[in-house]
Amino acid sequence: MENLLKMSQTLENLVQENDLVGELQGIEKEHGIRPSAELKEALDEKMEPERDLKIGILGRVKAGKSSLLNALVFKGQNVLPKAATPMTAALTILEYSDKFEANIEYYTKDDIDLMRKKHDKCLEEIQKSYEAQLDKLKQNNKTGKSDSELQALADKFAKNQLTKDISLYAYYEQYEQIKKSNIDINTLSENENIVCSNYEELSDKLKEYVGSSGEYTPFTKSITLKLNEEMLKDVKIIDTPGVNDPIVSREDRTKELIAKCDVVFLVSPAGQFLNDVDLELLSNVNEKNGIKEFHIVASQFDLQLSAPEVIGNGVLDEAIQRVLTPLSRQQKNVFENKKSSYNDKIYEQLTRFNVLYSSGISTEIINNYDNLQDENATHALGLLKKHYPDYFSNKETAISNLKKLSNIDEILKVLENVRKEKDEIIKGIMDDFIFSKKSALNQYKNEIGAIINKKIEVLNSTDIEELKAQIEKIKSVKSKVVINANAAFEDSGAELSSKLKEKLNTQIKALFGGISSASENAKGSETVTKTKRVEDGRVLGFLWKKYKDVNYQVSIDTLNASSLRTAAQDAVIEISNILGDVYSDNIRMWKKTILKDLLTSLQESVGDEALDADMIKQSVRNIIANISLPEFSYDTTLPAALQKSGKLVGYERDEFLNALESFQSELRSRTNADIKAICATLDKAISNANIGDKFINSYEEKIEQLAKDAQDKESSLARYRSILDQLNQIEG
């Protein structure tokens, strides 16, 4: 790196001291040569963001993520509170610091306003359902229930119905907690910092922000823990909310962080291994993320060791394998059945490693073996002693085998291996970057040398009178050169614009087909149980009939808003990338061909004897480097109507699909308009470039500079040879 910076600085000084900046600017831009200060900044940026090993933890609520992290990072201390619901499962980031502190990020006023609106919508739905059910209960009230009893039944029914709409009910639940808190959102800042002296104090304070009954829990969007823990050095752990997050702003932040992870762990309870919720969580993992490793952890592993078919003869290692083998087989089967949903690279990642297992409670038992306070820990240890007496008969053997069940050492080995791989990857990235920059500088140096050698050659072969004659020739054909140069340049630009429009339209058309396909894949259905009152066929006295409640099942249409919203967002970003990349690629290719086109046109129309090919090339390169072509940017923001996630049913499902259809139509129109605008802007930039005048002026300047050098030929030759000597001394 030091050699690269030294080479850059030396070349920069050489060019400036010999007044070659203007003459070489075209070559500089072609090779991407930037000032040394910018090169150093780029090198620093390449190193700094890549230092941390980023670890993502995925898992549904109560999957054992907190227990795993408490065991992994805090050696079993219960520092991270366990979330009781999806809404209290705040996004948590763990990173290293020499202090114990937590930064709390609260929901914004816009977030809470959205929760309030959704909550109000829930109340409307509850009221409609309540009134309809109450009316039905009153009509069928053959047992003489009181009004208050009927009202209570109707209220319970209405709320139960709403819980089936997971996304909408989540907002209701969240805002209900906000109302109960009696905290004014206006009194909260966007962030709050908590500094503690130890884990016990930190754990106590965190309960107020992410605990199931914490005062500020309803307002907490994310929490960043900065801890003086050796394991976190050069590591950042991202513990994500456990379900498709109904709070869009929090889900966006989660996806953004997961996309930057190097290794992802999916924590899935061994007793309900790899269910549909787990597979939905994996929609955050795709090829574009660049994740290097993916592991599945079967959590709460100790609970499976009490099954009679697992216990066998009470040999612990055999029992572990009897649980682990079917889990590994299930992993293969699940992803094999879903193979069509993944590309080859992602499928290979998901099935490459065997299932890891963990038992967070085992670490807790180890830490508190002589004074167990937790009922679950006491019960777990009692079962292990009962079923595997040879392995848990005394403290020493028990702790040894509890470590085996926790499996933390194996999980730490995985992290260490990824850390080593990460270091190699970082080194490779830096080596590639340095190599490419050094290669560009060497090409730049060689071209400077070629130009200086050409100057020496021309000075040695040309006298003053010949140069004066050439200057006169240029003046005589000047107007013709200007006209022909402009015509050739504009013809080339028109061809560029036509090809660009064709390529953009072709790629964008294919992309819209992808959105439609994603829409169909996101649609689904599920069976829900409802209750109705029917006659049971018996008559109780005169005209009195006996009724009973009967459960029946109906199928309802659903929509996976998270995956469809992601597909729509990816499509907009992909459109931006396509437009930007195709535009840039075509401009780059055009800059290469325009030089040849101009040279051919000018030599054919003016004559080879009047123009020097090398000087034409150098002039055109400098001019093209300074033409102000339009920069490309694109708005990738989705409309508010598509800012939803989770599983949608009923009116919300229909509303989302209608919004998507409108969005696609608007996006098509906008994209077509943007393509036309890009080409129109490009045409205008090319037609206003006035390349003819710029070219002839640049060419005249070079001829006049040559004539000036020839006035004091020996001095000029000495200066140019000195430049060559300095170039030769620069180590590439």
LUMPARO-131788 format. One line per 10 residues: number of its first residue (from 1); their letters; for each residue y, z, x of C-alpha. Coordinates in steps of 0.5 Angstrom, whole numbers, plus 500, padded with zeros to 3 digits. Example, Ala and Ser with C-alpha at 12.3 -4.5 7.8 and 13.67 -1.06 7.14 Angstrom:
<pts>
1 = AS = 491/516/525; 498/514/527
</pts>
This chain:
<pts>
1 = MENLLKMSQT = 500/500/500; 505/502/506; 503/495/509; 505/491/503; 511/495/502; 513/494/509; 512/486/508; 516/486/502; 522/489/505; 522/485/511
11 = LENLVQENDL = 522/479/507; 527/481/503; 532/483/509; 530/476/512; 532/472/506; 538/476/505; 541/476/512; 540/469/513; 543/467/506; 537/464/503
21 = VGELQGIEKE = 537/467/497; 540/462/492; 535/456/496; 529/460/495; 530/463/488; 525/458/485; 520/459/489; 521/467/488; 520/466/481; 514/462/481
31 = HGIRPSAELK = 510/467/486; 513/473/482; 516/476/488; 521/482/486; 525/486/490; 522/492/494; 524/497/490; 521/494/483; 514/493/487; 514/500/489
41 = EALDEKMEPE = 516/503/482; 510/498/480; 505/501/485; 507/508/483; 506/506/475; 499/503/477; 497/510/480; 500/515/475; 498/514/468; 491/512/471
51 = RDLKIGILGR = 490/519/474; 487/523/468; 480/522/466; 481/522/458; 475/524/454; 475/523/447; 471/528/442; 469/525/435; 466/529/430; 466/531/422
61 = VKAGKSSLLN = 468/538/420; 464/543/422; 460/539/427; 460/544/432; 466/540/436; 470/547/437; 464/551/439; 462/545/444; 469/545/447; 469/553/447
71 = ALVFKGQNVL = 463/552/451; 465/546/456; 472/548/457; 472/556/456; 465/558/458; 464/560/451; 470/564/449; 472/562/442; 479/560/444; 479/554/439
81 = PKAATPMTAA = 479/556/432; 474/553/427; 477/548/422; 475/550/415; 477/543/412; 479/536/414; 486/537/413; 486/544/417; 483/540/423; 489/538/427
91 = LTILEYSDKF = 489/533/433; 488/537/439; 489/535/446; 487/539/452; 490/538/459; 491/542/466; 497/546/467; 499/553/472; 500/556/465; 497/558/459
101 = EANIEYYTKD = 501/555/453; 501/551/447; 506/545/444; 505/545/437; 507/538/433; 509/539/426; 509/534/421; 515/530/420; 519/531/413; 517/524/412
111 = DIDLMRKKHD = 510/526/412; 511/532/408; 515/528/403; 509/523/402; 504/529/401; 509/531/396; 509/524/392; 501/524/393; 500/531/390; 505/529/384
121 = KCLEEIQKSY = 500/523/383; 494/528/383; 497/533/378; 498/527/373; 491/525/374; 489/532/373; 493/533/367; 490/526/364; 483/528/365; 484/535/363
131 = EAQLDKLKQN = 487/533/356; 481/528/355; 476/533/357; 479/539/353; 480/534/347; 472/533/348; 470/540/348; 474/542/342; 471/537/338; 464/539/340
141 = NKTGKSDSEL = 465/546/340; 459/549/336; 458/555/340; 465/558/338; 468/558/345; 475/561/345; 481/556/347; 482/560/354; 475/559/355; 475/551/353
151 = QALADKFAKN = 482/550/357; 478/553/364; 472/549/363; 477/543/362; 481/545/368; 475/546/372; 472/539/370; 479/535/372; 479/538/379; 472/537/380
161 = QLTKDISLYA = 473/529/378; 479/529/383; 475/531/389; 471/525/388; 477/521/391; 477/524/398; 484/521/400; 488/523/394; 485/530/394; 486/531/401
171 = YYEQYEQIKK = 494/530/400; 493/535/394; 490/540/398; 494/540/403; 501/540/399; 498/546/395; 497/550/402; 504/548/404; 507/551/397; 503/557/398
181 = SNIDINTLSE = 506/558/405; 513/560/402; 515/556/409; 521/552/408; 520/545/412; 527/545/414; 527/551/418; 521/548/423; 523/544/429; 519/538/431
191 = NENIVCSNYE = 516/542/436; 514/549/438; 512/552/445; 508/558/445; 507/561/452; 501/566/453; 498/570/459; 491/570/457; 486/567/453; 485/572/448
201 = ELSDKLKEYV = 493/572/446; 492/564/446; 487/565/441; 490/570/437; 497/566/436; 493/559/435; 490/562/429; 497/562/426; 497/554/427; 490/551/426
211 = GSSGEYTPFT = 486/557/423; 483/556/416; 488/561/413; 494/560/419; 501/561/416; 503/554/419; 497/551/419; 499/546/413; 505/544/417; 501/543/424
221 = KSITLKLNEE = 500/535/426; 497/536/433; 497/541/438; 497/540/446; 494/546/450; 496/546/457; 491/551/461; 490/554/468; 483/552/468; 479/548/474
231 = MLKDVKIIDT = 475/544/469; 481/540/466; 484/538/473; 485/531/473; 482/531/466; 485/530/459; 481/532/453; 482/529/446; 479/533/440; 480/529/434
241 = PGVNDPIVSR = 480/531/426; 473/530/423; 474/525/418; 478/519/416; 484/522/416; 488/521/410; 495/523/414; 496/516/416; 501/518/422; 496/523/425
251 = EDRTKELIAK = 491/518/424; 495/513/428; 496/518/433; 489/519/434; 487/512/434; 492/511/440; 489/516/444; 482/515/443; 484/507/445; 486/510/452
261 = CDVVFLVSPA = 479/514/453; 475/513/459; 469/517/455; 467/518/448; 463/524/445; 460/523/438; 458/530/436; 453/530/430; 449/536/428; 442/536/430
271 = GQFLNDVDLE = 440/537/422; 444/532/419; 444/527/425; 448/520/425; 450/520/418; 455/515/414; 461/520/416; 459/519/424; 458/512/423; 465/511/420
281 = LLSNVNEKNG = 468/515/426; 465/510/430; 470/505/427; 475/508/432; 471/505/438; 471/498/439; 471/493/445; 479/493/446; 479/500/447; 476/499/454
291 = IKEFHIVASQ = 472/505/453; 467/506/459; 462/511/457; 459/513/450; 455/519/449; 452/522/443; 451/530/443; 446/533/438; 450/540/436; 447/546/433
301 = FDLQLSAPEV = 441/544/437; 438/552/436; 438/551/429; 432/546/429; 428/550/433; 426/555/428; 422/549/424; 414/551/423; 413/544/426; 417/545/432
311 = IGNGVLDEAI = 415/552/434; 408/550/436; 405/555/441; 412/558/442; 413/554/449; 420/552/449; 421/546/453; 415/543/448; 419/545/442; 426/542/445
321 = QRVLTPLSRQ = 422/535/446; 419/535/439; 426/536/436; 430/531/442; 425/525/441; 426/524/434; 433/524/435; 433/519/440; 429/515/436; 434/516/430
331 = QKNVFENKKS = 439/514/435; 436/507/437; 434/506/429; 441/507/426; 444/502/431; 439/497/431; 440/497/423; 447/496/424; 447/491/430; 450/486/426
341 = SYNDKIYEQL = 456/490/425; 457/491/433; 458/486/438; 453/486/444; 458/490/449; 459/495/444; 452/496/442; 449/496/449; 454/502/450; 452/506/443
351 = TRFNVLYSSG = 445/505/445; 445/506/453; 444/513/454; 439/518/451; 442/523/446; 445/530/449; 444/536/446; 448/542/445; 448/549/442; 455/552/442
361 = ISTEIINNYD = 452/559/440; 448/560/446; 454/560/450; 457/565/446; 451/570/446; 451/569/454; 458/572/454; 456/577/449; 449/579/450; 450/586/450
371 = NLQDENATHA = 455/587/445; 454/581/440; 459/582/434; 458/575/431; 453/575/425; 451/568/426; 450/569/434; 446/576/432; 441/572/427; 440/566/432
381 = LGLLKKHYPD = 438/570/438; 433/574/433; 430/567/431; 429/565/438; 426/572/440; 421/572/434; 419/564/435; 419/564/443; 418/571/445; 416/569/452
391 = YFSNKETAIS = 423/566/453; 427/571/450; 423/578/451; 429/581/456; 436/579/458; 435/576/465; 430/570/462; 434/570/455; 440/568/459; 437/563/463
401 = NLKKLSNIDE = 434/560/457; 440/560/453; 443/556/458; 438/551/458; 439/551/450; 447/550/451; 446/544/456; 453/545/458; 451/543/466; 448/537/463
411 = ILKVLENVRK = 454/535/460; 458/537/466; 454/532/470; 456/526/465; 463/528/466; 463/528/473; 459/522/474; 464/518/469; 470/522/474; 467/519/480
421 = EKDEIIKGIM = 466/512/476; 474/513/474; 476/514/481; 472/507/484; 475/504/478; 482/506/480; 481/504/487; 479/497/485; 485/496/480; 490/498/486
431 = DDFIFSKKSA = 486/494/491; 486/488/486; 494/489/485; 495/490/492; 491/484/494; 495/479/489; 501/482/491; 500/481/498; 497/474/497; 503/472/493
441 = LNQYKNEIGA = 508/475/499; 504/471/504; 504/464/500; 512/466/499; 512/467/507; 509/460/508; 513/456/503; 519/459/507; 516/457/513; 515/450/511
451 = IINKKIEVLN = 522/449/508; 525/452/515; 520/447/519; 522/441/514; 530/443/516; 528/443/523; 524/436/522; 530/433/518; 535/435/523; 532/432/529
461 = STDIEELKAQ = 531/426/525; 537/425/522; 544/424/525; 551/425/521; 553/418/520; 546/417/516; 547/423/512; 554/421/510; 551/414/508; 546/418/503
471 = IEKIKSVKSK = 552/422/500; 556/416/498; 549/413/495; 548/419/491; 555/419/488; 554/411/486; 548/413/482; 550/420/480; 551/418/472; 545/414/472
481 = VVINANAAFE = 541/420/475; 544/425/470; 542/421/464; 535/419/467; 534/427/469; 536/429/462; 532/424/458; 526/426/462; 527/433/461; 528/433/454
491 = DSGAELSSKL = 522/428/453; 517/433/456; 520/439/452; 519/435/446; 512/434/448; 511/441/449; 514/443/443; 509/439/439; 503/441/443; 505/449/442
501 = KEKLNTQIKA = 506/448/434; 499/445/434; 495/450/438; 499/456/435; 497/453/428; 490/452/429; 489/459/432; 493/463/427; 489/459/421; 482/462/424
511 = LFGGISSASE = 485/469/424; 487/469/417; 479/468/415; 478/474/419; 482/478/415; 479/476/409; 472/477/412; 474/484/413; 476/485/406; 470/484/403
521 = NAKGSETVTK = 466/488/408; 471/494/407; 469/494/399; 463/498/397; 460/502/391; 457/509/391; 454/513/385; 457/519/382; 454/524/377; 458/525/370
531 = TKRVEDGRVL = 457/529/364; 456/528/357; 455/532/351; 449/529/346; 445/532/340; 438/535/343; 435/533/336; 435/540/333; 438/543/327; 441/550/327
541 = GFLWKKYKDV = 442/552/319; 445/547/314; 449/541/317; 449/545/324; 446/541/330; 445/543/337; 448/540/343; 447/540/350; 450/537/356; 447/531/360
551 = NYQVSIDTLN = 448/529/367; 448/521/368; 450/517/374; 455/511/374; 457/506/380; 464/506/382; 467/501/387; 470/504/393; 474/501/399; 474/503/406
561 = ASSLRTAAQD = 482/503/407; 481/506/414; 477/500/417; 481/495/413; 488/498/415; 485/497/422; 483/490/421; 490/488/418; 494/492/424; 489/488/429
571 = AVIEISNILG = 491/482/426; 498/483/426; 498/485/433; 493/479/435; 498/474/431; 503/477/436; 498/476/442; 497/469/440; 504/467/439; 506/470/445
581 = DVYSDNIRMW = 500/468/450; 500/461/447; 507/460/448; 507/463/455; 501/459/457; 504/453/455; 511/454/458; 507/456/465; 504/449/465; 510/445/463
591 = KKTILKDLLT = 514/448/468; 508/445/473; 508/438/470; 516/437/469; 517/437/476; 512/431/477; 515/428/471; 522/428/473; 520/426/480; 517/420/478
601 = SLQESVGDEA = 522/418/473; 528/419/478; 525/415/483; 523/409/478; 530/409/476; 534/410/482; 530/408/487; 526/412/493; 531/410/498; 537/414/495
611 = LDADMIKQSV = 533/420/493; 529/425/498; 523/427/495; 523/434/498; 530/436/496; 528/433/489; 523/438/488; 527/444/491; 533/443/487; 528/442/480
621 = RNIIANISLP = 524/449/482; 531/452/483; 534/449/476; 527/451/472; 527/458/475; 534/459/472; 533/456/465; 534/461/460; 528/460/455; 527/464/449
631 = EFSYDTTLPA = 523/471/450; 518/472/445; 517/479/441; 514/480/434; 514/486/429; 507/489/428; 509/494/423; 505/494/417; 508/495/410; 508/502/407
641 = ALQKSGKLVG = 503/500/401; 498/499/407; 499/505/410; 493/509/407; 486/511/410; 480/514/408; 476/512/402; 480/509/396; 477/509/389; 480/507/382
651 = YERDEFLNAL = 488/505/382; 489/507/389; 483/502/391; 486/496/386; 493/498/389; 491/497/396; 487/490/395; 493/488/391; 498/490/397; 493/487/402
661 = ESFQSELRSR = 493/480/398; 501/480/398; 501/482/405; 497/476/407; 501/471/403; 507/474/406; 504/474/413; 502/467/413; 509/465/410; 512/469/416
671 = TNADIKAICA = 508/466/421; 509/459/419; 516/460/419; 516/464/426; 512/458/429; 518/453/427; 523/458/429; 520/459/436; 519/451/437; 526/450/434
681 = TLDKAISNAN = 529/455/439; 525/452/445; 528/445/443; 535/448/443; 534/451/450; 531/445/453; 536/440/450; 542/445/452; 539/446/459; 544/440/462
691 = IGDKFINSYE = 539/439/467; 542/432/470; 548/435/472; 545/441/475; 540/437/478; 545/432/482; 550/438/483; 544/442/487; 542/436/490; 549/434/493
701 = EKIEQLAKDA = 549/441/495; 543/441/499; 545/434/503; 552/437/504; 549/443/507; 544/439/512; 551/435/514; 554/442/515; 548/444/520; 548/437/523
711 = QDKESSLARY = 555/438/525; 553/444/530; 546/441/531; 543/446/537; 546/452/534; 543/451/527; 536/449/530; 536/456/534; 538/459/528; 532/456/524
721 = RSILDQLNQI = 527/457/530; 529/465/530; 527/465/522; 521/462/524; 519/467/530; 521/473/525; 516/470/520; 511/469/525; 512/477/526; 511/479/519
731 = EG = 504/481/518; 500/479/512
</pts>
